[in-house]
Amino acid sequence: MVAVLGGAVLVVVGVALAVVGILGLTARLPRNRWAGVRTPGSLASDESFTLANRAAGPGVVVGALLLVLAGAAVVGLEGLPRIVVAVVLATGGGALVVAAGALGARAAAVRAADGPHERCADCTGCDLMDSLRA
């Protein structure tokens, strides 16, 4: 009974992450309070949020698939193979989701760094100013 419940939890979490990953990948995940890559850089604007979640989307979807497979392994296998397969798949899936989130956060941070400088209203002369500082 415990194995079935644990497998069901892994499947539900995997499906939820897959939905978030697909919405992020297709740029249909709106900036919100609960789901997606949520860092100061990604929350700076709608464009940054979309960029971060598009960058993280493929990794989140694959990690979610691994979590669903881990849940299926918990329910479908018996004995030691159940434990080994479930732990390996769940750990790999979780690590992949975290790495994808870090990638998305980095993409948003790079985008924020590329924004307009505080010294001017537009970036028509920024390249010239930056070359003078070097």
Buried (B, 14 or more C-beta within 10 A) or exposed (E): EEBEEBBEEBBEBBBEBBBBBBBBBEEEBEBEEEBBBBBEBBBBBEEBBBBBBBBBBBBBBBBBBBBBBBBBBBBBBEEEEBEEBBEEBBEBBBEBBEBBBBBBBBBBBEBBEEEEEEEEEEEEEEEEEEEEEE
